Amino acid sequence: MLRFTVPVSIAVHDWVDHRVEQFADRQDRGQATAEYVLLMLGAAAVALLVLAWATKSTKIGSLLNKVIDSLIAKVT
């Protein structure tokens, strides 16, 4: 009886370990997805704030004009 019980016990233990690892992997993937979504929402919020500031300000236009003027001056 002992000869049969030990291999079965080892097999069950290995199967349980494998299932626990699979479950942990799924949880980590879900967590990574949630973190990615939160990161994207934060980036979108910052982009909207910058866009709102840029539409109310003339600083972006003047910056681009200075860059273009500088490039034209270097070429000519």
N, C-alpha and C positions, 0 to 999 in steps of 0.2 A: 504494500500500500504506500509506503514512504517513497518508493521509486517513482510512482505515478504522481504523487502529490507535489513533489519538488519541481519537476518540469512544468507542470500545469501552473503552479504558483509563479514561477519565473515568467512564463508566457503571459499570464494575466497581468503581472507587474509591468512587463514591457509594453503591453497593449494600453494599459492605463497611462503610463508615461507618455506614450505617443499621442494619445488623445488629449492629454493635458497640454502638451506642447502645441498641438494644432489649435486648441482653444485659445491659448495665450497669443499665438500668432494672429489669430483673427481679431482679438481685442486690440493688439498693437496697431494693426492696420486701420481699424476703426478710429483709434485715437489719432493716428497720423492724419487721417482724412479730416477729422474734426479740427485739428490744429491748422491744417492747410486752409480750410474754409475760413477760420477765424483770421488767419493771416491775410487772405484775399479780401475779406471784408474790411480789415483795417487799412490795407493799401488803397482800396476803392474810396474809403472815407477821406484819406489824406489827399488822394487825387481830386476828389470833389472840392475839398477846401482850397486847394491850389488853383483849381479851375475857377472857382468863385472869386478868389482874390485877383486872378489874372484878368478876368473880364471887367472888374471894377477899377483896375489900375492901368496906367499907361506905361508902367515900368518894363513890361515884357516887350512891348513894341519898340521902346527906345533902346533896350538892350539889343534886340535884333538889328535895329538900324545901325547901332555902333559896330556890331560885328560885321555886317555887310560893308559898311563904309571902310572899316579896317582892311577887309579882304580886297576891296577895290583899290585901295591905296597901295597895297603891296603888289598887286598885279600891274598897275600902271606905273 
